[in-house]
């Protein structure tokens, strides 16, 4: 997360040059309409959080020592907790540093979707009014009962909330803390950050991967200074680090720590910040890719025999996605995966530090990757930002995936230390479907020109109008709910995948979907994890361009079984069930 070398004359020159470029052209864009003004056909967003009833504000745990944990921020997640087809919003809350007694006014929040563009705070009624120094979260139906469960990470461990019946709660559901019953209490007393659900052994039940950051001693906070004596947070390399954790689902509501046995514990410990679980080599077994902060990224190649012990082998450097092109270690904040070039294979996207552009690892097949961020158009303007959460989505429904990035520095005195703003503008890059992107931030609406200390970034069509929306969290600030108000005649189709709960996990994490329509072919992946500390909606909203519907949809379920659905009309969501020959109208 931190570039922690002292600024010498050469580094200062580079920084000054970067600052000059940033000051003259904040987005590095070609001449166009004035900043924030609409242009015909432009992708547009507007922040509707306040008028939608979402009043969450992240608690800023600022300290005089500028502790490393205080600017990490918190995640956000979309979870349709009552399974009514309208996603609800969960926000993770932090707390004071060093951690003190829980403050009942600073709890996580759950906002129920009222199906009319507004939300209602149901936190107390559903049992999520919990106060911790929260960091990340992940959503998945780990018990295969048809209702999504929730795991929340924190400074000091993790909490597992099971979604259970609650007749008196809104939507008839509530959450029960089952951390102890699941065998997870005390298994990871570390600084846990991002986490992800994925069926790594192919038994039809979701397993859990948890990233750990650095080892902190709250009783002895550590402070650092730059070459000029300015107080700043210490780099992650100043602290001890421990192995991340992998928990195998025992299929009876409990989990087994298989960190050592699986091979995760044999990888070099690293300060982990983001994880995505997706099949990278096309063999039907999902890999685990982890973005680490000032340590080489991990790519755990899955060599598990279905139903057997989880076997993972770390191959990040050998695969070409563990380091930058020059061999430098990344300050990896985000890990996201999608087919951005029409190859049918998921590329990997990683955000990086100020003056270190974001990275795109093109998937060459055979578990080989090539870093192409600059050639793809994702590097130039990202150099002058510090990237955190990101997500792929089709903003204008033209059939090509785009990417949105939350930006914000980690040094409160960044202007002094690095000649860069602490609060920064987000990025929107529009893709052409062939692996190229252009920065469209300046015309995406005033909220892409608003400076925030951005952290989490997730996608979800929360109003079910077919245009995917965004949600972004910020340190010490409100959540931004960015509604997609793009005017387009392009068609779309929504897909809600449901595994059979036996050979395919109910959440369908690991499914690969091919959509054909209007002469186009698109490949989409239901991934575990992704972004930074956050969880996007698992539903797929697929842009169809000029096509009115999907001629053919092929789903390869996590079990390996393939199903084909033909003639699905656009402009609506369809529920596809593993083993059922007929698509159901989901809305």
C-alpha positions in Angstrom: 0.0 0.0 0.0 2.9 2.4 0.6 5.8 3.4 -1.5 8.2 3.8 1.4 11.5 4.8 -0.2 12.8 8.2 0.8 12.3 10.8 -1.8 15.7 11.6 -3.3 16.4 14.1 -6.1 15.4 11.7 -8.9 12.2 10.6 -7.1 11.3 14.2 -6.4 11.8 15.0 -10.0 9.5 12.2 -11.1 6.9 13.2 -8.5 7.1 16.8 -9.6 6.7 15.8 -13.2 3.8 13.6 -12.3 2.3 16.5 -10.3 2.7 18.9 -13.2 0.9 16.5 -15.5 -1.8 16.0 -12.9 -2.2 19.8 -12.5 -2.4 20.5 -16.2 -4.6 17.6 -17.1 -6.1 15.7 -14.2 -7.4 12.9 -16.3 -4.9 13.0 -19.2 -7.8 13.1 -21.6 -7.9 14.5 -25.0 -9.6 17.9 -25.5 -13.3 17.5 -25.1 -16.3 19.1 -23.5 -15.7 21.1 -20.2 -15.3 18.9 -17.1 -18.6 17.4 -15.9 -20.7 18.7 -18.9 -22.8 16.0 -20.6 -22.0 14.9 -24.1 -24.3 13.1 -26.5 -24.4 9.3 -25.7 -22.1 9.7 -22.7 -22.2 7.3 -19.8 -23.6 9.2 -16.8 -24.0 8.5 -13.1 -25.5 10.5 -10.3 -25.2 10.0 -6.5 -28.6 9.2 -5.1 -27.6 7.9 -1.7 -29.1 10.8 0.4 -32.4 10.8 -1.3 -32.5 7.0 -1.3 -32.4 6.9 2.5 -28.8 5.6 2.7 -27.2 7.7 5.5 -24.2 5.6 6.3 -21.0 7.5 7.1 -17.7 5.8 7.7 -16.1 6.6 11.1 -12.6 8.0 10.6 -10.3 6.6 13.3 -7.7 9.4 12.9 -4.7 9.3 15.3 -1.8 11.7 15.9 0.5 8.8 15.0 -1.1 8.2 11.6 -1.4 4.5 12.2 -1.4 2.2 9.3 -4.9 0.9 10.0 -6.7 4.2 10.1 -6.9 5.0 6.4 -7.6 1.4 5.2 -11.3 2.2 5.1 -14.2 -0.3 5.0 -16.0 -2.4 2.5 -19.5 -2.5 1.1 -21.6 -5.4 -0.2 -24.7 -6.1 -2.1 -26.7 -8.9 -0.5 -30.3 -9.9 -1.4 -30.8 -11.1 2.1 -34.5 -11.8 1.8 -34.3 -13.3 -1.7 -36.9 -11.0 -3.2 -34.9 -10.1 -6.3 -34.0 -6.6 -5.1 -30.4 -6.3 -3.7 -29.9 -4.8 -0.3 -26.8 -2.8 0.8 -24.5 -3.7 3.6 -21.9 -1.3 4.9 -18.9 -2.2 7.1 -18.1 0.2 10.0 -14.8 0.8 11.7 -14.0 2.1 15.2 -11.5 4.0 17.2 -7.8 3.2 17.4 -6.4 1.6 19.4 -9.5 -0.6 19.6 -11.6 0.2 22.6 -14.9 -1.0 24.1 -17.5 -1.2 21.3 -19.4 2.0 20.6 -23.1 1.2 20.0 -23.4 4.2 17.8 -20.8 2.9 15.4 -22.1 -0.4 14.0 -22.3 -2.0 10.6 -25.5 -1.1 8.6 -27.9 -3.0 6.4 -30.3 -1.1 4.1 -33.2 -3.0 2.7 -34.3 -2.2 -0.8 -37.8 -0.9 -0.9 -38.1 -1.7 -4.6 -38.9 2.0 -5.5 -35.4 3.5 -5.5 -35.3 4.0 -1.7 -33.9 2.0 1.2 -34.7 1.5 4.8 -32.2 0.9 7.6 -33.1 -2.5 9.1 -29.8 -3.1 10.9 -31.3 -3.4 14.4 -34.2 -5.6 13.3 -32.0 -8.1 11.4 -29.3 -8.5 14.1 -26.4 -6.7 12.4 -26.0 -3.9 14.9 -22.5 -5.1 15.7 -19.6 -2.8 16.6 -16.1 -3.9 15.7 -13.1 -2.4 13.9 -14.5 -3.8 10.7 -12.7 -4.0 7.4 -14.1 -6.3 4.7 -17.0 -8.6 3.9 -18.1 -11.3 1.5 -21.5 -12.7 0.5 -22.3 -16.4 -0.2 -24.8 -19.1 0.7 -22.4 -21.4 2.6 -25.1 -23.7 3.9 -26.9 -24.0 0.5 -30.3 -23.1 2.0 -31.2 -20.6 -0.7 -30.4 -17.5 1.4 -27.1 -15.5 1.3 -24.9 -15.5 4.4 -22.4 -12.9 5.3 -18.8 -12.9 6.7 -17.2 -9.7 8.1 -13.5 -9.3 8.7 -12.0 -7.0 11.2 -8.9 -5.9 13.1 -8.7 -9.0 15.3 -10.5 -11.7 13.2 -13.8 -12.4 11.5 -17.5 -12.9 12.2 -19.8 -15.3 10.3 -23.4 -14.3 10.1 -25.9 -17.0 9.1 -29.1 -15.9 7.3 -31.9 -17.5 9.3 -35.7 -17.2 9.5 -36.9 -14.2 11.5 -40.7 -13.9 11.2 -40.7 -10.5 13.0 -37.8 -9.1 10.9 -38.3 -7.2 7.6 -38.5 -9.8 4.8 -38.9 -12.6 7.3 -35.1 -13.1 7.6 -32.4 -12.1 10.1 -28.8 -12.8 10.8 -27.3 -14.9 13.6 -23.7 -14.8 14.7 -22.6 -18.4 14.3 -18.8 -17.8 14.4 -18.4 -20.1 17.4 -20.8 -22.8 16.2 -19.0 -22.8 12.9 -15.6 -23.4 14.6 -14.1 -20.1 13.6 -13.7 -18.4 16.9 -10.0 -17.7 17.6 -8.8 -19.3 14.4 -7.5 -16.0 12.9 -6.8 -13.4 15.6 -5.1 -11.2 13.0 -5.8 -8.1 10.9 -8.1 -9.6 8.4 -9.0 -7.6 5.3 -10.6 -9.0 2.1 -12.2 -12.4 2.0 -13.9 -14.6 -0.7 -16.1 -17.5 -1.0 -15.4 -20.3 -3.5 -15.8 -24.0 -3.9 -12.2 -25.1 -4.1 -12.7 -28.8 -3.7 -15.7 -29.1 -6.0 -18.0 -30.7 -3.4 -20.9 -28.3 -3.9 -20.2 -26.2 -0.8 -18.4 -22.8 -0.5 -15.0 -22.6 1.2 -13.6 -19.4 2.6 -10.3 -17.6 1.9 -9.3 -14.8 4.3 -6.5 -12.2 3.6 -4.4 -11.1 6.5 -2.6 -7.7 6.4 0.0 -6.9 9.1 0.5 -7.8 12.8 -0.3 -4.7 14.9 0.3 -4.2 18.6 -2.4 -1.8 19.8 -0.6 -1.2 23.1 2.5 0.0 21.2 1.4 2.0 18.2 4.2 2.5 15.6 4.8 5.9 13.9 7.1 6.8 11.1 8.4 10.0 9.5 9.5 10.8 6.0 12.9 12.3 5.1 11.7 15.7 6.1 10.4 14.6 9.5 6.7 14.6 8.5 4.6 12.0 10.3 3.2 9.3 8.0 1.9 5.8 8.4 4.5 3.1 8.4 4.9 0.8 5.4 3.5 -2.8 5.7 7.1 -4.0 5.4 7.8 -2.4 8.9 5.5 -5.0 10.5 5.5 -8.8 10.9 3.2 -10.6 8.5 1.5 -14.0 8.8 -0.1 -16.5 6.4 -3.6 -15.9 5.1 -6.2 -18.4 6.1 -8.2 -21.0 4.1 -11.3 -22.7 5.7 -12.8 -25.8 4.1 -16.6 -26.1 4.4 -17.4 -29.4 6.2 -20.9 -29.3 4.8 -22.4 -29.5 8.3 -22.3 -25.8 9.1 -18.7 -25.9 10.4 -15.3 -25.2 8.8 -11.9 -26.7 9.0 -8.7 -24.6 8.9 -6.8 -26.2 6.0 -4.2 -23.3 5.6 -1.3 -25.6 6.1 -2.6 -28.8 4.5 -3.8 -27.0 1.3 -0.6 -25.2 0.5 -1.7 -21.7 1.4 0.5 -21.8 4.4 3.6 -22.8 2.4 3.4 -19.5 0.4 5.6 -16.6 1.6 3.5 -14.6 4.2 2.4 -11.3 2.7 0.3 -8.2 3.6 -2.9 -9.2 1.8 -5.5 -6.7 0.7 -7.6 -8.3 -2.0 -8.6 -11.7 -3.4 -10.6 -13.1 -6.3 -11.5 -16.7 -6.9 -12.0 -17.7 -10.5 -11.0 -20.5 -13.0 -8.0 -19.0 -14.7 -6.9 -22.0 -16.8 -10.2 -23.3 -17.9 -9.9 -26.7 -16.3 -13.1 -26.3 -14.2 -11.2 -25.8 -10.9 -11.1 -22.2 -9.6 -7.8 -20.6 -8.8 -7.2 -18.0 -6.0 -5.4 -14.8 -6.9 -4.3 -12.5 -4.1 -3.1 -8.9 -4.4 -0.5 -8.1 -1.7 0.8 -4.8 -0.5 4.6 -4.4 -1.2 4.9 -8.2 -1.5 4.6 -10.3 -4.6 1.0 -11.3 -5.5 0.0 -14.9 -5.0 -1.7 -17.1 -7.6 -2.7 -20.4 -6.1 -3.1 -23.0 -8.9 -5.9 -25.4 -8.0 -4.8 -29.0 -8.4 -7.6 -30.5 -6.3 -9.2 -33.7 -7.3 -13.0 -33.2 -7.1 -14.1 -34.0 -3.5 -10.5 -34.6 -2.4 -8.3 -32.6 -0.1 -7.8 -29.0 -1.3 -4.4 -28.7 -3.0 -3.1 -25.3 -4.1 0.3 -24.5 -5.5 1.6 -20.9 -5.6 2.7 -19.9 -9.1 2.3 -16.1 -9.3 5.8 -15.3 -10.4 6.0 -18.2 -12.8 2.6 -17.3 -14.3 3.7 -13.7 -15.0 1.2 -12.0 -12.7 3.1 -11.8 -9.4 5.2 -8.7 -10.1 5.2 -5.6 -12.3 6.9 -5.8 -15.7 10.2 -4.4 -14.2 10.2 -7.0 -11.4 9.0 -4.5 -8.8 6.5 -5.6 -6.2 3.0 -4.1 -6.4 1.2 -2.2 -3.8 -1.7 -4.3 -4.8 -5.1 -3.0 -3.5 -7.6 -4.6 -5.8 -8.0 -8.0 -7.5 -10.7 -8.2 -10.2 -11.2 -10.7 -13.0 -13.2 -10.6 -16.3 -13.0 -11.3 -20.0 -12.1 -7.9 -21.4 -10.7 -8.9 -24.8 -13.2 -11.5 -26.1 -10.8 -14.4 -25.6 -13.2 -16.2 -23.3 -10.5 -16.2 -20.6 -10.5 -13.9 -17.4 -7.9 -11.2 -17.3 -6.7 -9.9 -13.9 -6.9 -6.2 -12.9 -4.8 -4.9 -10.0 -4.8 -1.3 -8.7 -1.6 0.2 -7.4 0.0 3.2 -5.6 0.4 6.8 -6.5 2.7 7.3 -9.6 2.6 3.5 -10.2 -0.1 2.8 -12.8 -2.8 0.2 -12.5 -2.1 -3.2 -14.1 -4.0 -5.5 -16.4 -2.7 -9.0 -16.8 -3.9 -10.5 -20.1 -4.7 -14.2 -19.8 -2.7 -16.0 -22.5 -4.1 -19.4 -21.6 -2.2 -22.3 -19.9 -1.9 -20.2 -16.7 0.3 -17.6 -18.4 -0.2 -13.9 -18.2 1.2 -10.7 -19.8 1.0 -7.3 -18.2 -0.7 -4.9 -20.8 -2.0 -2.1 -18.7 -0.3 0.7 -20.7 -1.2 -0.8 -24.1 -4.8 -1.3 -22.9 -5.1 2.4 -22.0 -5.4 1.8 -18.2 -2.1 3.2 -17.1 -1.6 6.8 -18.2 -4.2 8.5 -16.2 -4.1 6.1 -13.3 -0.5 7.0 -12.7 -1.7 10.2 -10.9 -4.1 8.4 -8.6 -3.8 5.8 -5.8 -6.2 3.1 -6.8 -8.3 0.9 -4.5 -11.5 -0.9 -5.2 -12.6 -1.6 -8.8 -15.2 -3.5 -10.7 -15.9 -4.6 -14.3 -19.4 -3.9 -15.7 -21.0 -2.8 -18.9 -22.0 0.8 -18.2 -23.6 1.5 -21.5 -24.8 -2.0 -22.4 -22.9 -2.1 -25.7 -21.6 -5.6 -24.9 -18.1 -4.4 -23.9 -17.0 -4.5 -20.3 -15.9 -1.2 -18.7 -14.1 -0.7 -15.3 -14.7 1.8 -12.5 -12.0 2.5 -9.9 -12.2 4.2 -6.5 -9.1 6.4 -5.8 -7.8 8.0 -2.6 -4.4 8.3 -0.9 -3.2 6.7 2.3 -1.2 9.6 3.6 -3.3 12.3 5.2 -0.5 14.7 4.4 -0.1 13.3 0.9 0.1 16.8 -0.6 3.3 17.4 1.5 4.8 13.9 1.3 4.0 13.0 -2.4 2.6 16.2 -3.9 -0.7 14.5 -4.4 -4.1 15.0 -3.0 -5.4 12.9 -0.1 -9.0 12.9 -1.5 -9.1 12.0 -5.2 -11.5 11.6 -8.1 -12.7 8.1 -9.2 -12.0 6.7 -12.7 -14.3 5.3 -15.3 -12.7 3.5 -18.2 -14.8 2.4 -21.2 -13.8 -0.8 -23.0 -14.0 -1.7 -26.6 -14.3 -5.5 -26.1 -10.9 -6.1 -27.6 -8.8 -5.3 -24.6 -8.6 -1.5 -25.1 -10.0 1.2 -22.8 -10.4 5.0 -22.8 -10.8 7.3 -19.8 -14.4 8.6 -19.8 -14.3 10.0 -16.2 -14.6 13.7 -17.2 -18.0 13.2 -18.9 -19.5 10.6 -16.5 -21.1 13.2 -14.3 -20.1 15.4 -11.4 -19.7 12.5 -9.0 -16.7 11.2 -11.0 -15.2 14.7 -10.5 -15.8 14.7 -6.7 -12.8 14.1 -4.6 -13.2 11.3 -2.0 -10.8 9.1 -0.1 -12.2 6.2 -2.1 -11.9 2.6 -1.0 -14.5 0.0 -1.9 -16.2 -0.1 -5.4 -18.9 -2.5 -6.3 -21.5 -2.9 -9.0 -25.2 -3.8 -8.8 -28.4 -2.9 -10.7 -30.2 -2.0 -7.5 -33.3 -0.6 -9.3 -33.5 -3.5 -11.7 -33.7 -1.2 -14.8 -30.9 -3.1 -16.6 -28.3 -0.3 -16.2 -25.7 -1.5 -13.7 -25.1 1.0 -10.9 -22.1 1.6 -8.6 -21.5 2.0 -4.9 -18.3 3.4 -3.5 -17.1 3.7 0.1 -14.8 6.4 1.4 -12.6 7.0 4.5 -14.4 9.3 6.9 -17.2 10.0 4.4 -20.6 8.9 3.2 -21.2 6.0 0.9 -21.8 7.1 -2.7 -24.7 5.3 -4.5 -24.0 6.1 -8.1 -27.2 5.4 -10.2 -26.6 4.8 -13.8 -28.6 7.3 -15.8 -27.1 6.7 -19.1 -29.5 7.2 -22.0 -29.1 4.3 -24.4 -31.1 2.2 -26.8 -28.9 -0.9 -26.3 -30.5 -4.1 -25.2 -29.6 -6.1 -22.1 -30.4 -9.3 -20.3 -30.1 -10.2 -16.6 -29.1 -13.6 -15.4 -29.5 -14.9 -11.8 -27.8 -18.3 -11.5 -28.8 -20.8 -8.8 -26.8 -23.9 -8.2 -28.5 -27.2 -7.2 -26.9 -27.1 -3.7 -25.6 -30.6 -4.2 -22.9 -30.8 -6.9 -22.9 -27.0 -7.6 -22.9 -24.5 -4.7 -26.2 -22.6 -4.5 -24.5 -19.3 -5.1 -23.1 -20.6 -8.4 -19.7 -19.2 -7.7 -17.4 -20.6 -10.3 -20.0 -20.7 -13.1 -19.0 -19.7 -16.6 -21.7 -18.1 -18.8 -21.6 -17.6 -22.6 -24.2 -15.3 -24.1 -24.8 -15.1 -27.8 -27.0 -12.5 -29.5 -27.0 -10.2 -32.5 -23.8 -11.8 -33.8 -21.9 -11.1 -30.6 -20.6 -13.6 -28.1 -19.7 -12.7 -24.5 -18.2 -14.7 -21.7 -18.9 -13.9 -18.0 -17.7 -15.4 -14.8 -19.4 -15.7 -11.4 -16.4 -15.0 -9.2 -15.8 -15.2 -5.5 -14.5 -12.0 -3.9 -13.0 -9.2 -6.1 -12.6 -5.5 -5.7 -11.2 -4.3 -2.3 -12.9 -5.4 1.0 -16.2 -5.5 -0.8 -18.7 -7.7 -2.7 -20.6 -6.9 -5.9 -24.0 -8.3 -6.9 -23.5 -11.9 -8.2 -26.2 -11.4 -10.8 -24.9 -10.8 -14.3 -26.2 -7.9 -16.3 -25.2 -8.5 -19.9 -25.2 -5.7 -22.5 -26.5 -6.9 -25.9 -25.9 -3.8 -28.0 -28.4 -3.7 -30.8 -29.8 -7.2 -30.1 -33.2 -7.5 -28.5 -32.4 -10.7 -26.7 -30.0 -13.6 -26.3 -30.2 -16.3 -29.0 -28.3 -18.7 -26.8 -27.0 -18.9 -23.3 -24.7 -21.7 -22.2 -23.9 -22.2 -18.5 -21.0 -24.3 -17.3 -22.0 -24.9 -13.7 -19.3 -25.4 -11.0 -20.0 -29.1 -11.1 -18.8 -29.1 -14.7 -22.3 -29.8 -16.1 -23.3 -27.6 -19.1 -26.8 -26.4 -19.9 -28.1 -24.4 -22.8 -31.0 -21.9 -22.8 -32.3 -20.5 -26.1 -34.4 -17.5 -27.1 -34.3 -15.5 -23.9 -35.9 -12.1 -24.3 -34.0 -9.0 -23.3 -35.1 -6.3 -21.0 -35.6 -8.6 -18.0 -33.9 -10.8 -15.5 -34.0 -14.6 -15.9 -33.3 -17.1 -13.2 -31.3 -20.1 -14.4 -31.3 -23.2 -12.2 -28.7 -26.0 -12.4 -30.6 -29.0 -13.6 -33.8 -27.2 -14.7 -34.3 -27.1 -18.4 -36.5 -23.9 -18.3 -35.5 -20.4 -17.6 -37.7 -18.6 -15.1 -38.7 -14.9 -15.2 -36.9 -13.4 -12.1 -38.7 -10.1 -12.2 
